[in-house]
Amino acid sequence: MAKSSKIPFAVISVGLRKTVDEPTAQKALLEINRLQADLEAAEQEGNGPEEDPKPKKDAITVVRPEDSSEIAWVVAHPAELSPHLVPDRIRQVIASYNESKKGRSHPVESIGEGIERIPGKMFDEVNIAIRTRIPATMIATGPGIDLPPGADAPVAGDDELAEPVASTP
């Protein structure tokens, strides 16, 4: 398979200038040629039209409504963003959604409802990502693992096991 060669735009534009007599078309060709030269210069300097990578969301915050101590949502955000600003960002997205056509017909009335219903693309605009759309259940535990001496830690499903086999002396 033959390798295709890239013909510089300058060569094409020179050929077109010889065949096109209209001044407006020639001006357009010159403008395209100038833009092409600027683009090639930017690519050589390393400042090409590359897309910026998405900001890294490497911090996690658990958002819990004040009226409930049992449910919460997990939200990822950049480490530079204070966790205390995450609820404000969510409120900002809800306000934007409620101003949209769909939001005007079906407005969101709470943070939980907004997290569950609003598309993730809107949260990306404020640089946060919702990791759990369905609220997670929060369970409180004690600070330690205090077990009585000689007691084995309970294992899930132990009560379902058959009777233990008698050991032989």
C-alpha positions in Angstrom: 0.0 0.0 0.0 1.5 3.3 -1.0 2.0 6.0 1.5 0.0 9.1 0.8 1.9 12.4 0.7 0.7 15.6 2.1 0.6 18.5 -0.4 1.2 21.8 1.3 -1.7 24.2 1.1 0.5 26.9 -0.3 1.1 24.9 -3.5 -2.6 24.3 -3.9 -3.5 28.0 -3.3 -0.9 29.1 -5.9 -2.5 26.8 -8.5 -6.0 28.0 -7.6 -4.9 31.7 -7.8 -3.8 31.1 -11.4 -7.2 29.6 -12.3 -9.5 31.7 -10.2 -10.0 35.3 -11.4 -12.5 36.6 -8.7 -10.8 38.9 -6.2 -13.0 37.7 -3.3 -12.0 34.0 -3.9 -8.4 35.0 -4.0 -8.7 36.9 -0.7 -10.3 33.9 0.9 -7.5 31.7 -0.4 -4.9 34.1 1.0 -6.7 34.1 4.4 -6.9 30.3 4.5 -3.2 30.2 3.6 -2.3 32.6 6.5 -4.4 30.6 8.9 -2.8 27.4 7.8 0.7 28.9 8.3 -0.3 30.1 11.8 -1.6 26.6 12.7 1.6 24.9 11.5 3.7 27.4 13.5 1.7 26.8 16.6 2.0 23.0 16.2 5.8 23.3 15.8 6.0 25.4 19.0 3.9 22.8 20.9 0.9 25.0 21.3 -1.3 23.2 18.8 -5.0 22.9 18.9 -4.9 20.0 21.4 -7.8 19.6 23.7 -7.2 20.3 27.3 -7.4 17.2 29.4 -10.3 17.0 31.7 -9.5 18.2 35.2 -8.6 15.4 37.5 -11.3 14.7 40.1 -9.2 13.1 42.8 -11.0 14.0 46.0 -14.1 12.4 47.3 -16.8 14.1 49.5 -19.9 12.5 51.0 -22.9 14.9 50.8 -25.5 14.2 53.4 -28.8 16.2 53.7 -29.2 17.9 57.1 -32.6 16.3 57.7 -31.3 12.8 57.4 -28.4 10.9 59.0 -28.9 7.7 57.1 -28.4 8.6 53.5 -25.7 10.3 51.5 -24.3 10.8 48.0 -20.6 10.4 46.9 -19.2 13.3 44.9 -15.8 13.5 43.2 -14.1 16.8 42.8 -10.6 18.3 42.3 -8.4 18.3 45.4 -8.0 22.1 45.1 -11.8 22.6 45.6 -12.8 22.8 49.2 -15.3 20.1 50.2 -17.4 22.8 51.8 -18.0 24.3 48.3 -19.4 21.0 46.8 -23.0 21.6 48.0 -22.8 25.1 46.6 -21.7 23.7 43.2 -24.7 21.3 43.3 -27.1 24.1 44.1 -25.6 26.1 41.2 -26.3 23.2 38.8 -29.8 22.8 40.2 -30.4 26.5 39.6 -29.1 26.2 36.0 -31.3 23.1 35.4 -34.4 24.9 36.8 -33.8 27.8 34.4 -33.7 25.4 31.4 -36.8 24.4 29.4 -37.0 21.0 31.0 -36.4 22.4 34.4 -39.2 24.9 34.1 -41.6 22.1 33.2 -40.3 19.7 35.9 -38.3 21.7 38.5 -36.0 20.1 41.0 -36.9 20.9 44.6 -34.1 19.3 46.6 -30.4 18.5 46.4 -31.2 14.7 46.5 -33.7 15.0 43.7 -31.2 17.1 41.7 -28.4 14.6 42.1 -30.7 11.8 40.9 -32.3 13.6 38.0 -29.9 16.1 36.5 -27.6 14.8 33.7 -23.9 14.3 34.6 -22.8 16.7 31.8 -24.2 19.6 33.8 -22.2 18.6 36.9 -19.1 18.4 34.7 -19.5 22.1 33.8 -18.9 23.0 37.5 -16.0 20.5 37.8 -17.7 17.9 40.0 -18.9 14.3 39.3 -21.7 12.4 41.1 -20.4 8.9 41.8 -23.7 7.6 43.4 -27.0 8.6 41.8 -28.9 6.5 44.3 -28.3 7.5 47.9 -26.0 5.3 49.8 -27.0 4.2 53.3 -24.7 5.4 56.1 -24.1 3.1 59.1 -22.5 4.3 62.3 -19.8 2.1 63.8 -17.9 2.3 67.1 -14.3 3.6 67.1 -12.7 0.3 67.9 -12.9 -3.5 67.4 -13.2 -4.5 71.0 -13.8 -8.2 71.2 -13.9 -10.2 74.4 -10.7 -12.2 75.1 -10.8 -15.6 73.3 -13.8 -14.8 71.2 -13.6 -15.2 67.5 -14.8 -12.5 65.2 -18.3 -13.3 63.9 -18.4 -14.3 60.2 -21.3 -13.7 58.0 -23.3 -16.8 57.4 -22.0 -18.7 60.5 -25.5 -19.4 61.7 -26.3 -21.1 58.4 -23.5 -23.7 58.7 -24.3 -27.3 59.6 -23.4 -28.6 63.0 -19.6 -28.7 63.6 -17.9 -32.0 63.0 -16.7 -33.6 66.3 -13.0 -33.7 66.6 -11.3 -37.0 67.5 -9.0 -37.1 70.5 
